[in-house]
Amino acid sequence: MDQPAQLQFPIHDLLARRWSPRAFDERLVEAPLLQSLLEAARWAPSSNNEQPWQFIVASKEHQTDWNRLFECLAEGNRRWAFRAPVLMLSIARMHFEDDGRPNRHAFHDTGLATENLVLQATAQGLVGHQMAGFDVEKAKADLRIPAGYEPVAMIAVGYPGDHALLPDRLRERELRPRIRRPIGEWAFLGQWGRSIVQRD
């Protein structure tokens, strides 16, 4: 199922097609495709080229590892993510490697790497859904994340599935048109509050 963006201005088709469905097919994702996702993440820009991102990746081919990530998810996400054949956790290194200073851009840069990853997924016929709903402390403990690193987001990855298999409320959300705030509400010209989109 496609949910192309309703655009104000033209953008690349890959960006318009990327979305975050909850309906996943349980078919396993081939290792070369997963490696391509990580290669895309590798080439994201970052402050001082620090590349502060880390990813823990678990496929249902290795059920124990996959379960470890799944058990960190909030109950609401478990209702649909149980079908996703791959779960990932993005993690940010919170200090610069060269001098140990705090890196206030670590989450930003990890987000850029994740966006590269999900765009590559779209290009390969996969889908990715990022989740804030997970137990951060459990993830730190169960996944043995060292001090100085912070979990950012869980990501379900796989092939698109049948939305009819979702619970009613989630299926309704899946079928609802995608919406975004108009550009004029959040992009300003020269100073705060002066909309970049000129009105007639």
C-alpha positions as CSV (number, residue, x, y, z in Angstrom):
1,M,0.0,0.0,0.0
2,D,1.3,3.4,-1.0
3,Q,0.7,6.7,0.9
4,P,2.4,9.3,-1.3
5,A,2.8,12.8,0.3
6,Q,0.4,15.5,-0.7
7,L,2.9,18.2,-1.8
8,Q,2.9,22.0,-1.7
9,F,6.0,22.0,-4.0
10,P,7.7,19.3,-6.1
11,I,10.2,17.1,-4.3
12,H,12.1,13.9,-5.2
13,D,9.8,10.9,-5.6
14,L,11.8,8.9,-3.0
15,L,11.0,11.5,-0.4
16,A,7.4,11.7,-1.3
17,R,7.0,7.9,-1.1
18,R,8.8,7.4,2.2
19,W,6.3,6.8,5.1
20,S,6.1,4.9,8.3
21,P,3.5,2.1,8.0
22,R,2.6,-0.3,10.8
23,A,1.7,-3.2,8.5
24,F,4.6,-5.5,7.9
25,D,5.0,-8.7,5.9
26,E,6.8,-11.4,8.0
27,R,9.1,-12.3,5.1
28,L,12.8,-12.0,6.2
29,V,14.9,-9.2,4.8
30,E,17.9,-10.4,2.9
31,A,21.3,-9.6,4.4
32,P,22.6,-7.6,1.4
33,L,19.6,-5.3,1.7
34,L,20.2,-4.7,5.4
35,Q,23.9,-4.0,4.6
36,S,22.8,-1.4,2.0
37,L,20.7,0.3,4.7
38,L,23.7,0.6,7.0
39,E,25.9,1.8,4.1
40,A,23.4,4.6,3.5
41,A,23.5,5.5,7.2
42,R,27.3,5.5,7.1
43,W,27.3,8.3,4.6
44,A,25.2,10.7,6.5
45,P,26.7,14.1,7.4
46,S,27.7,14.8,11.0
47,S,29.3,17.6,13.1
48,N,33.1,17.5,12.7
49,N,32.6,14.2,10.9
50,E,32.2,12.5,14.3
51,Q,29.6,10.0,13.0
52,P,28.2,9.5,16.5
53,W,25.6,7.0,15.5
54,Q,25.5,3.3,16.4
55,F,22.9,0.8,15.4
56,I,22.0,-2.5,17.1
57,V,20.3,-4.7,14.5
58,A,18.3,-7.9,15.1
59,S,16.6,-10.1,12.5
60,K,14.1,-12.8,13.3
61,E,16.7,-15.2,11.8
62,H,18.3,-14.8,15.3
63,Q,15.1,-14.9,17.4
64,T,16.8,-14.4,20.8
65,D,18.4,-11.1,19.6
66,W,15.2,-9.9,18.0
67,N,13.3,-10.7,21.2
68,R,15.7,-8.7,23.3
69,L,14.9,-5.6,21.2
70,F,11.2,-6.4,21.0
71,E,10.8,-6.7,24.8
72,C,12.0,-3.1,25.1
73,L,9.1,-1.8,23.1
74,A,6.1,-0.1,24.7
75,E,2.9,-2.2,24.6
76,G,1.3,0.0,21.9
77,N,4.2,-0.6,19.5
78,R,4.2,-4.4,20.3
79,R,0.7,-4.6,18.9
80,W,2.0,-4.2,15.3
81,A,5.8,-4.5,15.4
82,F,5.7,-8.2,16.2
83,R,5.4,-8.9,12.5
84,A,8.5,-6.8,11.5
85,P,11.3,-9.1,10.6
86,V,14.0,-6.6,11.6
87,L,14.2,-4.4,14.7
88,M,17.0,-1.8,15.1
89,L,17.9,0.6,17.8
90,S,19.7,3.8,16.9
91,I,22.1,5.1,19.6
92,A,24.1,8.3,19.9
93,R,27.6,8.8,21.3
94,M,27.2,11.9,23.4
95,H,30.8,13.1,23.5
96,F,33.3,14.0,20.8
97,E,35.9,11.3,20.5
98,D,38.9,13.7,20.0
99,D,38.5,15.8,23.2
100,G,35.6,14.4,25.2
101,R,33.5,17.5,25.0
102,P,29.7,17.0,25.0
103,N,28.3,16.7,21.5
104,R,25.1,18.6,21.5
105,H,24.5,17.6,17.8
106,A,24.7,13.8,18.5
107,F,20.9,13.2,18.4
108,H,20.6,15.4,15.3
109,D,23.4,13.5,13.5
110,T,22.0,10.1,14.5
111,G,18.7,11.3,13.1
112,L,20.3,12.1,9.8
113,A,21.9,8.7,9.6
114,T,18.5,7.1,10.3
115,E,16.8,9.2,7.6
116,N,19.4,8.0,5.1
117,L,18.6,4.4,6.3
118,V,14.9,4.7,5.9
119,L,15.2,6.5,2.5
120,Q,17.4,3.6,1.3
121,A,14.8,1.2,2.6
122,T,12.2,3.0,0.5
123,A,14.4,2.8,-2.6
124,Q,14.8,-1.0,-2.0
125,G,11.0,-1.7,-1.7
126,L,11.2,-1.9,2.1
127,V,9.6,0.2,4.8
128,G,10.8,1.5,8.1
129,H,8.9,2.8,11.1
130,Q,10.7,4.7,13.8
131,M,9.5,4.5,17.4
132,A,10.0,6.7,20.5
133,G,7.9,4.3,22.5
134,F,10.4,2.0,24.2
135,D,12.0,1.5,27.6
136,V,15.3,3.4,27.4
137,E,16.7,2.0,30.7
138,K,15.8,-1.5,29.8
139,A,17.5,-1.1,26.4
140,K,20.6,0.2,28.1
141,A,20.7,-2.7,30.5
142,D,19.6,-5.6,28.2
143,L,21.6,-4.5,25.2
144,R,24.7,-3.7,27.2
145,I,25.0,-0.1,26.0
146,P,28.0,1.6,27.6
147,A,28.0,4.9,29.5
148,G,28.2,7.9,27.3
149,Y,25.8,6.5,24.7
150,E,22.1,7.2,24.6
151,P,19.4,5.2,22.9
152,V,17.5,7.4,20.4
153,A,14.8,5.4,18.5
154,M,13.7,1.9,17.7
155,I,13.1,1.2,14.0
156,A,11.0,-1.6,12.6
157,V,12.2,-2.6,9.1
158,G,10.7,-5.0,6.5
159,Y,8.6,-5.5,3.5
160,P,5.2,-3.8,3.3
161,G,2.4,-6.0,4.7
162,D,-1.4,-6.2,4.7
163,H,-3.1,-3.4,6.6
164,A,-6.2,-5.6,7.0
165,L,-4.2,-7.7,9.6
166,L,-3.9,-4.6,11.9
167,P,-6.2,-4.0,14.9
168,D,-9.1,-1.7,13.9
169,R,-7.8,1.5,15.4
170,L,-4.3,1.0,13.9
171,R,-5.8,0.1,10.5
172,E,-7.8,3.3,10.5
173,R,-4.6,5.3,11.2
174,E,-2.9,3.4,8.4
175,L,-5.5,4.4,5.9
176,R,-5.8,8.0,7.0
177,P,-4.3,10.6,4.6
178,R,-0.8,11.7,5.6
179,I,-0.7,15.3,6.7
180,R,2.0,17.8,7.5
181,R,1.9,21.4,8.7
182,P,2.1,23.9,5.9
183,I,5.6,25.4,5.2
184,G,4.4,28.9,6.0
185,E,3.7,27.9,9.6
186,W,7.3,26.9,10.5
187,A,9.7,28.4,7.9
188,F,10.6,32.0,8.5
189,L,12.3,34.6,6.3
190,G,15.2,36.4,8.0
191,Q,13.7,36.4,11.5
192,W,11.2,34.5,13.6
193,G,7.6,34.8,12.7
194,R,7.9,36.2,9.2
195,S,6.6,33.4,6.9
196,I,8.8,32.4,4.0
197,V,5.6,31.6,2.0
198,Q,4.2,34.9,0.7
199,R,0.5,35.3,0.8
200,D,-1.5,37.2,-1.8
